[in-house]
Amino acid sequence: MDLKGKTLLLMGGGAYARDIERYKKAKDFRIVALGRDADTPISRIADAFYQVNTQDVEGVCEVVRKEKVDGIFVGSSEVNIAPATRVSEMTDARFYVTREQWDVLANKALFKEYCRKYNVPVVPEYRLPENYTRADVEKLPFPVMLKPTDSSGARGMNACYNADDFDALYQEALRWSKKKEVIIEELIVGADEVFFQYTLQDGVCSLTSCFTKVFVQSENKKLILPIFHMYPSKYIDEYFDGVHEGVCRMFEAIGVRDGVMTLQSFYQNGRFYIFEAGFRMGGAQNYILSEYQNGTNSLEYMINYALTGSMDDSPIIERDNARFRHPCCNYYVGLKPGTIAKMGGVDEVRAMDGVLNVTVMCGEGEVIEDTNALERICLRIHVVGETAQKLAQNLVDISRTLKIISTEGEEMQLEPLVYERCLQAIGDTTIYSGE
């Protein structure tokens, strides 16, 4: 695809800066970046940088017109989607989402209505009258989950286990909702979390990848942090048989034609429950794995679309195959609380067999708090193996090579890996046997 001389506006995308820069050099397009901070990953790869708040629609429009921007890229930054739709309406800059589509996808209640209409299973929900009473609340089948209909990043979302806590958590959810609307859902516990990543091209949707999330094992039972995204999920055939067709019809009804969509689901007792849709790139750089397995790269497709209006020169569906040839994973290295004094072994890991990419998310001198926040993740590593056994050994070798030491002289890895644990995780979550 010929991108030479075209101009891409970055309203986010820092997680992909290195790969965007690589594609820019290969295709010879220009980059204009925005942001409050003049020293960021995207500012460092840009041909021009403007210290403009991405939420300042008029200010962004001025940059678009001045720089003759062809298209807009927001990366994984959901907060920038709404202003980007408005900028696109007011200028000639291309963006893959329309305001009408985003009104549906950003509203959890409206999205669930579309799901139900096209037989896409969702988490059961409960309704209360606007002026509900204590008696109304006591009829709810606790525990429940309270969600603002229109927030992102899990803001305002809380589990509620009894009627006594309900009012405070309901008000918290309302506080994060611009529309002042709250969804009350069944709290799904003990389920597997399964993610489905789609690529859409000219109205044709293909399943690019799917993974099951694996959580860290810790003595702290309240600690819930990912350690692996394991590909391909063992539930892929059930999903194709029961859900995929309805999802594609739903996308068509919403009017989605091009872009990248991620559906998050629970799987329990033979049933999927879709609970979130993300019409954007994910921050986990999953395109690194799909490119290795099938030669498909959603980052490049999204840049292509922004600059030309076409995702690719050839049908992506002919290459997409979520049943990956080999087991692989996104390995999240979480840390114990403390201050990082030394990050050893990172360069050695980058050179190891089966390691496709290492993204450093925090460094020496940074303080790791005792929370459930993803800020406890210091490295994201894309790892493959020809077999389940080889992937398990690669993961153990990585963990043993890393030497992340605190100022107290202690190893900070939250869960140093052992072979049996890794092999079991692969066998429990993917289509590949861990035997």
DRENDO-1510 file (C-alpha; in Angstrom, 1 decimal, always signed):
<recs>
REC; n; res; u; v; w
REC; 1; MET; +0.0; +0.0; +0.0 .
REC; 2; ASP; +1.4; +3.4; -1.0 .
REC; 3; LEU; +1.5; +5.8; +2.0 .
REC; 4; LYS; +4.4; +8.0; +0.8 .
REC; 5; GLY; +4.0; +11.6; +1.7 .
REC; 6; LYS; +0.7; +11.2; +3.6 .
REC; 7; THR; +0.3; +12.7; +7.1 .
REC; 8; LEU; -0.9; +10.8; +10.1 .
REC; 9; LEU; -2.1; +12.5; +13.3 .
REC; 10; LEU; -1.4; +10.7; +16.5 .
REC; 11; MET; -3.8; +11.4; +19.3 .
REC; 12; GLY; -2.3; +8.7; +21.5 .
REC; 13; GLY; -0.6; +5.5; +20.5 .
REC; 14; GLY; +2.4; +5.6; +22.9 .
REC; 15; ALA; +2.3; +1.9; +23.5 .
REC; 16; TYR; +3.0; +1.3; +19.8 .
REC; 17; ALA; +5.5; +4.1; +19.2 .
REC; 18; ARG; +8.4; +1.8; +18.2 .
REC; 19; ASP; +6.3; -0.2; +15.8 .
REC; 20; ILE; +4.7; +3.0; +14.3 .
REC; 21; GLU; +8.1; +4.4; +13.7 .
REC; 22; ARG; +9.2; +1.1; +12.0 .
REC; 23; TYR; +6.2; +1.3; +9.7 .
REC; 24; LYS; +6.7; +5.0; +9.1 .
REC; 25; LYS; +10.3; +4.3; +7.9 .
REC; 26; ALA; +9.1; +1.5; +5.6 .
REC; 27; LYS; +6.2; +3.4; +4.1 .
REC; 28; ASP; +7.6; +7.0; +4.2 .
REC; 29; PHE; +4.6; +8.8; +5.7 .
REC; 30; ARG; +4.7; +11.9; +8.0 .
REC; 31; ILE; +3.6; +11.9; +11.6 .
REC; 32; VAL; +2.1; +14.8; +13.6 .
REC; 33; ALA; +1.6; +14.2; +17.3 .
REC; 34; LEU; -0.4; +16.0; +20.0 .
REC; 35; GLY; -0.3; +16.0; +23.7 .
REC; 36; ARG; +0.3; +18.0; +26.9 .
REC; 37; ASP; +3.8; +16.7; +27.3 .
REC; 38; ALA; +6.5; +17.5; +24.7 .
REC; 39; ASP; +8.6; +14.5; +25.8 .
REC; 40; THR; +6.6; +11.4; +25.1 .
REC; 41; PRO; +7.1; +8.3; +22.9 .
REC; 42; ILE; +4.8; +9.7; +20.2 .
REC; 43; SER; +6.4; +13.1; +20.3 .
REC; 44; ARG; +9.8; +11.6; +19.8 .
REC; 45; ILE; +8.8; +9.8; +16.6 .
REC; 46; ALA; +6.9; +12.8; +15.1 .
REC; 47; ASP; +7.9; +15.1; +12.3 .
REC; 48; ALA; +5.9; +17.8; +14.1 .
REC; 49; PHE; +4.6; +18.0; +17.6 .
REC; 50; TYR; +1.9; +20.4; +19.0 .
REC; 51; GLN; +1.3; +20.9; +22.7 .
REC; 52; VAL; -2.5; +20.7; +22.3 .
REC; 53; ASN; -4.9; +18.9; +24.6 .
REC; 54; THR; -6.5; +16.1; +22.6 .
REC; 55; GLN; -9.9; +17.0; +24.1 .
REC; 56; ASP; -9.6; +20.5; +22.6 .
REC; 57; VAL; -11.5; +19.8; +19.4 .
REC; 58; GLU; -11.1; +23.3; +17.9 .
REC; 59; GLY; -7.4; +23.2; +18.7 .
REC; 60; VAL; -7.0; +19.8; +17.1 .
REC; 61; CYS; -8.9; +21.0; +14.0 .
REC; 62; GLU; -6.4; +23.9; +13.7 .
REC; 63; VAL; -3.5; +21.4; +13.6 .
REC; 64; VAL; -5.3; +19.1; +11.2 .
REC; 65; ARG; -5.9; +22.0; +8.7 .
REC; 66; LYS; -2.4; +23.5; +9.1 .
REC; 67; GLU; -0.6; +20.2; +8.6 .
REC; 68; LYS; -3.0; +18.8; +6.0 .
REC; 69; VAL; -3.6; +15.7; +8.0 .
REC; 70; ASP; -5.0; +12.7; +6.0 .
REC; 71; GLY; -6.2; +10.6; +8.9 .
REC; 72; ILE; -6.3; +10.2; +12.7 .
REC; 73; PHE; -4.9; +7.4; +14.9 .
REC; 74; VAL; -5.9; +7.2; +18.6 .
REC; 75; GLY; -4.3; +3.8; +19.5 .
REC; 76; SER; -5.8; +2.3; +22.6 .
REC; 77; SER; -6.9; +5.6; +24.1 .
REC; 78; GLU; -10.7; +5.3; +24.4 .
REC; 79; VAL; -11.0; +8.9; +25.8 .
REC; 80; ASN; -9.7; +10.2; +22.5 .
REC; 81; ILE; -12.3; +8.5; +20.3 .
REC; 82; ALA; -15.2; +11.0; +20.9 .
REC; 83; PRO; -13.1; +14.1; +20.1 .
REC; 84; ALA; -11.6; +12.3; +17.1 .
REC; 85; THR; -15.1; +11.7; +15.7 .
REC; 86; ARG; -15.9; +15.4; +16.0 .
REC; 87; VAL; -12.6; +16.5; +14.4 .
REC; 88; SER; -13.2; +14.1; +11.5 .
REC; 89; GLU; -16.7; +15.6; +11.0 .
REC; 90; MET; -15.3; +19.2; +11.0 .
REC; 91; THR; -12.3; +18.6; +8.7 .
REC; 92; ASP; -11.2; +16.3; +5.9 .
REC; 93; ALA; -9.2; +14.0; +8.3 .
REC; 94; ARG; -10.3; +10.4; +8.1 .
REC; 95; PHE; -11.3; +8.4; +11.2 .
REC; 96; TYR; -12.7; +4.9; +11.4 .
REC; 97; VAL; -15.5; +5.6; +13.8 .
REC; 98; THR; -18.6; +7.8; +13.3 .
REC; 99; ARG; -20.3; +9.6; +16.1 .
REC; 100; GLU; -23.4; +7.5; +15.6 .
REC; 101; GLN; -21.4; +4.2; +15.9 .
REC; 102; TRP; -19.6; +5.5; +19.0 .
REC; 103; ASP; -22.9; +6.5; +20.7 .
REC; 104; VAL; -23.9; +2.8; +20.6 .
REC; 105; LEU; -20.5; +1.2; +21.4 .
REC; 106; ALA; -19.7; +3.6; +24.3 .
REC; 107; ASN; -23.1; +3.1; +25.9 .
REC; 108; LYS; -23.1; -0.3; +27.8 .
REC; 109; ALA; -26.9; -0.4; +28.0 .
REC; 110; LEU; -27.4; +0.4; +24.3 .
REC; 111; PHE; -24.7; -2.1; +23.2 .
REC; 112; LYS; -26.4; -4.8; +25.3 .
REC; 113; GLU; -29.7; -4.0; +23.5 .
REC; 114; TYR; -28.0; -4.7; +20.1 .
REC; 115; CYS; -26.4; -7.9; +21.5 .
REC; 116; ARG; -29.8; -9.2; +22.6 .
REC; 117; LYS; -31.4; -8.3; +19.3 .
REC; 118; TYR; -28.8; -10.5; +17.4 .
REC; 119; ASN; -28.7; -13.3; +19.9 .
REC; 120; VAL; -25.3; -12.4; +21.3 .
REC; 121; PRO; -25.4; -13.6; +25.0 .
REC; 122; VAL; -24.8; -10.9; +27.6 .
REC; 123; VAL; -24.7; -10.8; +31.4 .
REC; 124; PRO; -28.2; -10.8; +33.0 .
REC; 125; GLU; -29.3; -7.5; +34.4 .
REC; 126; TYR; -31.8; -6.2; +36.9 .
REC; 127; ARG; -33.9; -3.0; +36.8 .
REC; 128; LEU; -35.0; -0.8; +39.7 .
REC; 129; PRO; -37.5; +2.1; +39.5 .
REC; 130; GLU; -36.0; +5.6; +39.3 .
REC; 131; ASN; -37.0; +6.3; +42.8 .
REC; 132; TYR; -36.2; +2.9; +44.2 .
REC; 133; THR; -36.8; +2.0; +47.9 .
REC; 134; ARG; -34.9; -0.2; +50.3 .
REC; 135; ALA; -37.5; -2.9; +49.7 .
REC; 136; ASP; -36.7; -2.8; +46.0 .
REC; 137; VAL; -33.0; -3.2; +46.7 .
REC; 138; GLU; -33.6; -6.1; +49.0 .
REC; 139; LYS; -35.3; -8.0; +46.2 .
REC; 140; LEU; -32.0; -8.0; +44.1 .
REC; 141; PRO; -30.3; -11.4; +44.0 .
REC; 142; PHE; -27.0; -10.3; +45.5 .
REC; 143; PRO; -24.1; -10.2; +44.7 .
REC; 144; VAL; -24.5; -7.7; +41.8 .
REC; 145; MET; -22.2; -5.5; +39.7 .
REC; 146; LEU; -22.9; -1.8; +39.4 .
REC; 147; LYS; -21.7; -0.1; +36.2 .
REC; 148; PRO; -22.1; +3.4; +34.8 .
REC; 149; THR; -23.5; +3.0; +31.2 .
REC; 150; ASP; -20.9; +5.3; +29.7 .
REC; 151; SER; -17.7; +5.3; +31.5 .
REC; 152; SER; -14.4; +3.6; +30.6 .
REC; 153; GLY; -11.4; +2.0; +32.3 .
REC; 154; ALA; -13.6; +0.3; +34.9 .
REC; 155; ARG; -14.3; +3.7; +36.5 .
REC; 156; GLY; -17.3; +3.6; +38.8 .
REC; 157; MET; -17.7; -0.2; +38.5 .
REC; 158; ASN; -18.1; -2.0; +41.8 .
REC; 159; ALA; -19.3; -5.4; +43.1 .
REC; 160; CYS; -22.1; -5.1; +45.7 .
REC; 161; TYR; -22.7; -8.0; +48.1 .
REC; 162; ASN; -25.6; -6.7; +50.2 .
REC; 163; ALA; -28.4; -4.1; +50.5 .
REC; 164; ASP; -26.5; -2.1; +53.1 .
REC; 165; ASP; -23.8; -1.1; +50.7 .
REC; 166; PHE; -26.0; -0.6; +47.6 .
REC; 167; ASP; -26.8; +3.1; +47.9 .
REC; 168; ALA; -23.2; +4.3; +48.3 .
REC; 169; LEU; -22.0; +2.1; +45.3 .
REC; 170; TYR; -24.9; +3.2; +43.2 .
REC; 171; GLN; -24.0; +6.9; +43.8 .
REC; 172; GLU; -20.4; +6.1; +42.9 .
REC; 173; ALA; -21.5; +4.6; +39.6 .
REC; 174; LEU; -23.8; +7.7; +38.9 .
REC; 175; ARG; -20.8; +10.0; +39.6 .
REC; 176; TRP; -18.9; +8.5; +36.7 .
REC; 177; SER; -21.8; +8.5; +34.3 .
REC; 178; LYS; -22.4; +11.6; +32.1 .
REC; 179; LYS; -25.8; +10.3; +31.3 .
REC; 180; LYS; -26.5; +9.5; +34.9 .
REC; 181; GLU; -27.4; +6.0; +34.1 .
REC; 182; VAL; -26.4; +2.8; +35.9 .
REC; 183; ILE; -26.6; -0.9; +34.9 .
REC; 184; ILE; -27.2; -3.5; +37.6 .
REC; 185; GLU; -25.9; -6.9; +36.5 .
REC; 186; GLU; -25.4; -10.3; +37.9 .
REC; 187; LEU; -22.0; -10.6; +39.4 .
REC; 188; ILE; -20.3; -13.5; +37.5 .
REC; 189; VAL; -17.8; -15.3; +39.8 .
REC; 190; GLY; -15.5; -18.2; +39.1 .
REC; 191; ALA; -15.8; -17.9; +35.3 .
REC; 192; ASP; -13.0; -17.8; +32.7 .
REC; 193; GLU; -12.4; -14.5; +31.0 .
REC; 194; VAL; -12.2; -14.9; +27.2 .
REC; 195; PHE; -11.4; -12.2; +24.7 .
REC; 196; PHE; -12.2; -12.2; +21.0 .
REC; 197; GLN; -10.4; -9.8; +18.7 .
REC; 198; TYR; -11.9; -8.9; +15.3 .
REC; 199; THR; -10.6; -7.1; +12.2 .
REC; 200; LEU; -13.2; -5.5; +10.0 .
REC; 201; GLN; -12.5; -4.6; +6.4 .
REC; 202; ASP; -15.2; -3.2; +4.0 .
REC; 203; GLY; -17.9; -4.7; +6.2 .
REC; 204; VAL; -16.3; -8.2; +6.4 .
REC; 205; CYS; -15.4; -9.3; +9.9 .
REC; 206; SER; -12.8; -11.9; +10.6 .
REC; 207; LEU; -11.7; -13.3; +14.0 .
REC; 208; THR; -8.1; -12.4; +14.3 .
REC; 209; SER; -7.3; -13.9; +17.7 .
REC; 210; CYS; -8.8; -15.1; +20.9 .
REC; 211; PHE; -7.2; -15.7; +24.3 .
REC; 212; THR; -8.1; -16.8; +27.8 .
REC; 213; LYS; -6.8; -14.7; +30.7 .
REC; 214; VAL; -4.7; -16.4; +33.5 .
REC; 215; PHE; -4.3; -14.6; +36.8 .
REC; 216; VAL; -1.2; -14.5; +39.0 .
REC; 217; GLN; -1.0; -17.0; +41.9 .
REC; 218; SER; -0.3; -15.3; +45.2 .
REC; 219; GLU; -0.7; -15.7; +48.9 .
REC; 220; ASN; -2.8; -12.6; +48.8 .
REC; 221; LYS; -6.2; -14.0; +47.7 .
REC; 222; LYS; -7.6; -10.5; +47.0 .
REC; 223; LEU; -4.8; -9.8; +44.5 .
REC; 224; ILE; -6.2; -10.1; +40.9 .
REC; 225; LEU; -3.6; -9.4; +38.3 .
REC; 226; PRO; -3.1; -11.0; +34.9 .
REC; 227; ILE; +0.0; -13.0; +34.3 .
REC; 228; PHE; -0.8; -14.7; +30.9 .
REC; 229; HIS; -3.1; -14.0; +28.0 .
REC; 230; MET; -3.0; -17.5; +26.5 .
REC; 231; TYR; -3.7; -18.1; +22.8 .
REC; 232; PRO; -5.6; -19.6; +21.2 .
REC; 233; SER; -8.4; -20.1; +23.7 .
REC; 234; LYS; -9.8; -23.6; +24.1 .
REC; 235; TYR; -13.3; -22.1; +23.7 .
REC; 236; ILE; -12.8; -21.0; +20.1 .
REC; 237; ASP; -14.9; -23.7; +18.5 .
REC; 238; GLU; -17.8; -23.2; +20.9 .
REC; 239; TYR; -17.7; -19.5; +20.2 .
REC; 240; PHE; -17.7; -20.0; +16.4 .
REC; 241; ASP; -20.6; -22.4; +16.7 .
REC; 242; GLY; -22.8; -20.3; +19.0 .
REC; 243; VAL; -21.8; -16.7; +19.0 .
REC; 244; HIS; -19.7; -15.6; +16.0 .
REC; 245; GLU; -22.4; -15.3; +13.4 .
REC; 246; GLY; -24.6; -13.1; +15.6 .
REC; 247; VAL; -21.7; -10.9; +16.4 .
REC; 248; CYS; -21.0; -10.3; +12.7 .
REC; 249; ARG; -24.7; -9.5; +12.1 .
REC; 250; MET; -24.6; -7.1; +15.1 .
REC; 251; PHE; -21.6; -5.2; +13.7 .
REC; 252; GLU; -23.3; -4.9; +10.4 .
REC; 253; ALA; -26.5; -3.4; +12.1 .
REC; 254; ILE; -24.4; -0.9; +14.0 .
REC; 255; GLY; -22.8; +0.2; +10.7 .
REC; 256; VAL; -19.2; -0.9; +11.6 .
REC; 257; ARG; -17.3; -1.5; +8.4 .
REC; 258; ASP; -13.6; -1.0; +9.1 .
REC; 259; GLY; -11.5; -1.1; +12.3 .
REC; 260; VAL; -10.5; -3.4; +15.2 .
REC; 261; MET; -13.0; -4.6; +17.7 .
REC; 262; THR; -12.4; -6.6; +21.0 .
REC; 263; LEU; -15.2; -8.4; +22.8 .
REC; 264; GLN; -14.7; -9.4; +26.4 .
REC; 265; SER; -16.6; -12.3; +27.8 .
REC; 266; PHE; -17.1; -14.6; +30.7 .
REC; 267; TYR; -17.4; -18.3; +30.0 .
REC; 268; GLN; -19.2; -20.4; +32.6 .
REC; 269; ASN; -21.2; -23.6; +32.5 .
REC; 270; GLY; -21.1; -23.9; +28.8 .
REC; 271; ARG; -22.2; -20.4; +28.1 .
REC; 272; PHE; -20.6; -17.1; +27.0 .
REC; 273; TYR; -21.5; -13.8; +28.5 .
REC; 274; ILE; -20.3; -10.8; +26.5 .
REC; 275; PHE; -19.8; -7.8; +28.9 .
REC; 276; GLU; -17.7; -5.3; +27.0 .
REC; 277; ALA; -16.8; -4.1; +23.5 .
REC; 278; GLY; -13.8; -2.1; +22.6 .
REC; 279; PHE; -13.8; -0.5; +19.2 .
REC; 280; ARG; -10.1; +0.4; +19.2 .
REC; 281; MET; -6.6; -1.1; +19.3 .
REC; 282; GLY; -5.9; -2.9; +22.6 .
REC; 283; GLY; -2.8; -1.7; +24.5 .
REC; 284; ALA; -1.4; -5.3; +24.6 .
REC; 285; GLN; +0.1; -5.2; +21.1 .
REC; 286; ASN; -1.7; -8.4; +20.1 .
REC; 287; TYR; -0.7; -7.7; +16.4 .
REC; 288; ILE; +2.8; -8.9; +17.3 .
REC; 289; LEU; +1.4; -12.4; +17.8 .
REC; 290; SER; -1.1; -12.5; +14.9 .
REC; 291; GLU; +1.7; -11.2; +12.5 .
REC; 292; TYR; +3.9; -14.1; +13.6 .
REC; 293; GLN; +1.2; -16.7; +13.3 .
REC; 294; ASN; -0.7; -15.5; +10.2 .
REC; 295; GLY; +1.0; -12.4; +8.8 .
REC; 296; THR; -1.8; -10.1; +9.9 .
REC; 297; ASN; -1.1; -6.8; +11.6 .
REC; 298; SER; -3.9; -4.7; +12.9 .
REC; 299; LEU; -1.6; -1.7; +13.7 .
REC; 300; GLU; -0.6; -1.4; +10.1 .
REC; 301; TYR; -4.2; -1.9; +9.0 .
REC; 302; MET; -5.4; +1.0; +11.2 .
REC; 303; ILE; -2.7; +3.3; +9.9 .
REC; 304; ASN; -3.5; +2.2; +6.3 .
REC; 305; TYR; -7.2; +3.1; +6.9 .
REC; 306; ALA; -6.4; +6.5; +8.4 .
REC; 307; LEU; -4.2; +7.4; +5.5 .
REC; 308; THR; -6.1; +5.9; +2.6 .
REC; 309; GLY; -9.6; +4.8; +3.7 .
REC; 310; SER; -8.7; +1.1; +3.0 .
REC; 311; MET; -7.4; -1.4; +5.6 .
REC; 312; ASP; -5.3; -3.4; +3.1 .
REC; 313; ASP; -4.9; -4.1; -0.5 .
REC; 314; SER; -6.0; -7.7; -0.2 .
REC; 315; PRO; -8.7; -9.5; +1.8 .
REC; 316; ILE; -7.6; -9.8; +5.4 .
REC; 317; ILE; -10.1; -12.6; +6.1 .
REC; 318; GLU; -8.1; -14.9; +3.8 .
REC; 319; ARG; -5.1; -14.7; +6.2 .
REC; 320; ASP; -6.9; -14.3; +9.6 .
REC; 321; ASN; -7.1; -17.5; +11.6 .
REC; 322; ALA; -7.7; -17.3; +15.3 .
REC; 323; ARG; -6.7; -21.0; +15.6 .
REC; 324; PHE; -3.1; -20.1; +15.8 .
REC; 325; ARG; -0.5; -22.6; +14.5 .
REC; 326; HIS; +1.4; -22.6; +17.7 .
REC; 327; PRO; +0.6; -21.8; +21.4 .
REC; 328; CYS; +1.7; -18.3; +22.5 .
REC; 329; CYS; +1.0; -15.8; +25.1 .
REC; 330; ASN; +1.3; -12.3; +26.4 .
REC; 331; TYR; +3.3; -12.7; +29.6 .
REC; 332; TYR; +2.8; -9.9; +32.2 .
REC; 333; VAL; +5.6; -9.7; +34.8 .
REC; 334; GLY; +4.0; -8.3; +38.0 .
REC; 335; LEU; +6.0; -7.0; +40.9 .
REC; 336; LYS; +5.8; -7.2; +44.7 .
REC; 337; PRO; +5.5; -3.8; +46.5 .
REC; 338; GLY; +8.7; -1.8; +46.8 .
REC; 339; THR; +11.1; +0.4; +44.9 .
REC; 340; ILE; +12.9; -1.0; +41.9 .
REC; 341; ALA; +16.7; -0.7; +42.3 .
REC; 342; LYS; +17.7; -2.9; +39.4 .
REC; 343; MET; +16.0; -4.3; +36.2 .
REC; 344; GLY; +18.5; -7.0; +35.2 .
REC; 345; GLY; +18.2; -9.6; +32.4 .
REC; 346; VAL; +15.8; -7.6; +30.1 .
REC; 347; ASP; +18.3; -7.4; +27.1 .
REC; 348; GLU; +19.1; -11.1; +27.6 .
REC; 349; VAL; +15.3; -11.9; +27.5 .
REC; 350; ARG; +14.9; -9.9; +24.2 .
REC; 351; ALA; +17.5; -12.2; +22.6 .
REC; 352; MET; +16.0; -15.5; +23.8 .
REC; 353; ASP; +14.3; -18.2; +21.7 .
REC; 354; GLY; +10.6; -17.6; +21.3 .
REC; 355; VAL; +10.6; -14.0; +22.5 .
REC; 356; LEU; +9.0; -11.8; +19.9 .
REC; 357; ASN; +8.8; -8.5; +21.9 .
REC; 358; VAL; +9.6; -7.0; +25.3 .
REC; 359; THR; +7.8; -3.9; +26.3 .
REC; 360; VAL; +9.1; -2.2; +29.4 .
REC; 361; MET; +6.3; -0.5; +31.4 .
REC; 362; CYS; +8.3; +0.8; +34.4 .
REC; 363; GLY; +11.9; +1.1; +35.4 .
REC; 364; GLU; +14.5; +1.6; +38.0 .
REC; 365; GLY; +13.6; +4.0; +40.7 .
REC; 366; GLU; +9.9; +3.5; +40.4 .
REC; 367; VAL; +7.7; +2.7; +43.4 .
REC; 368; ILE; +5.4; -0.3; +43.1 .
REC; 369; GLU; +2.3; +0.1; +45.3 .
REC; 370; ASP; +0.4; -2.7; +47.0 .
REC; 371; THR; -2.7; -2.5; +44.8 .
REC; 372; ASN; -4.6; -4.4; +42.1 .
REC; 373; ALA; -3.7; -1.8; +39.5 .
REC; 374; LEU; -1.9; -2.7; +36.3 .
REC; 375; GLU; +0.8; -0.3; +37.3 .
REC; 376; ARG; +2.3; -3.3; +39.1 .
REC; 377; ILE; +3.2; -4.8; +35.7 .
REC; 378; CYS; +6.7; -3.9; +34.7 .
REC; 379; LEU; +7.1; -6.0; +31.6 .
REC; 380; ARG; +4.9; -7.3; +28.8 .
REC; 381; ILE; +6.5; -10.0; +26.8 .
REC; 382; HIS; +5.2; -11.7; +23.7 .
REC; 383; VAL; +6.3; -15.4; +23.8 .
REC; 384; VAL; +5.7; -18.3; +21.4 .
REC; 385; GLY; +6.6; -22.0; +21.3 .
REC; 386; GLU; +6.3; -24.7; +18.7 .
REC; 387; THR; +4.6; -26.9; +21.3 .
REC; 388; ALA; +3.0; -26.4; +24.7 .
REC; 389; GLN; +6.1; -27.9; +26.3 .
REC; 390; LYS; +8.4; -25.5; +24.5 .
REC; 391; LEU; +6.3; -22.5; +25.4 .
REC; 392; ALA; +6.2; -23.5; +29.0 .
REC; 393; GLN; +10.0; -23.9; +29.0 .
REC; 394; ASN; +10.5; -20.5; +27.3 .
REC; 395; LEU; +8.4; -18.8; +30.0 .
REC; 396; VAL; +10.4; -20.4; +32.8 .
REC; 397; ASP; +13.7; -19.4; +31.1 .
REC; 398; ILE; +12.4; -15.8; +30.9 .
REC; 399; SER; +11.4; -15.7; +34.5 .
REC; 400; ARG; +14.7; -17.2; +35.7 .
REC; 401; THR; +16.7; -14.7; +33.5 .
REC; 402; LEU; +15.0; -11.6; +34.9 .
REC; 403; LYS; +16.6; -10.1; +38.0 .
REC; 404; ILE; +14.3; -7.4; +39.2 .
REC; 405; ILE; +15.7; -6.3; +42.6 .
REC; 406; SER; +14.3; -3.9; +45.2 .
REC; 407; THR; +16.2; -1.3; +47.2 .
REC; 408; GLU; +15.9; -3.9; +50.0 .
REC; 409; GLY; +17.9; -6.4; +48.0 .
REC; 410; GLU; +14.9; -8.7; +47.3 .
REC; 411; GLU; +13.7; -10.3; +44.1 .
REC; 412; MET; +10.5; -8.5; +43.1 .
REC; 413; GLN; +8.8; -10.9; +40.7 .
REC; 414; LEU; +5.3; -11.5; +42.1 .
REC; 415; GLU; +5.2; -15.0; +40.8 .
REC; 416; PRO; +8.5; -16.6; +39.7 .
REC; 417; LEU; +7.5; -19.2; +37.1 .
REC; 418; VAL; +7.9; -23.0; +37.4 .
REC; 419; TYR; +7.5; -25.4; +34.5 .
REC; 420; GLU; +4.6; -27.4; +35.8 .
REC; 421; ARG; +2.6; -24.2; +36.5 .
REC; 422; CYS; +3.2; -22.9; +32.9 .
REC; 423; LEU; +2.4; -26.2; +31.3 .
REC; 424; GLN; -0.9; -26.6; +33.2 .
REC; 425; ALA; -1.9; -23.0; +32.3 .
REC; 426; ILE; -1.4; -23.8; +28.6 .
REC; 427; GLY; -3.3; -27.1; +28.8 .
REC; 428; ASP; -6.1; -25.6; +30.8 .
REC; 429; THR; -6.7; -22.5; +28.6 .
REC; 430; THR; -5.6; -23.3; +25.0 .
REC; 431; ILE; -6.4; -25.8; +22.3 .
REC; 432; TYR; -2.9; -27.3; +22.8 .
REC; 433; SER; -2.4; -30.1; +25.3 .
REC; 434; GLY; -0.2; -29.5; +28.3 .
REC; 435; GLU; +0.4; -33.2; +28.8 .
</recs>
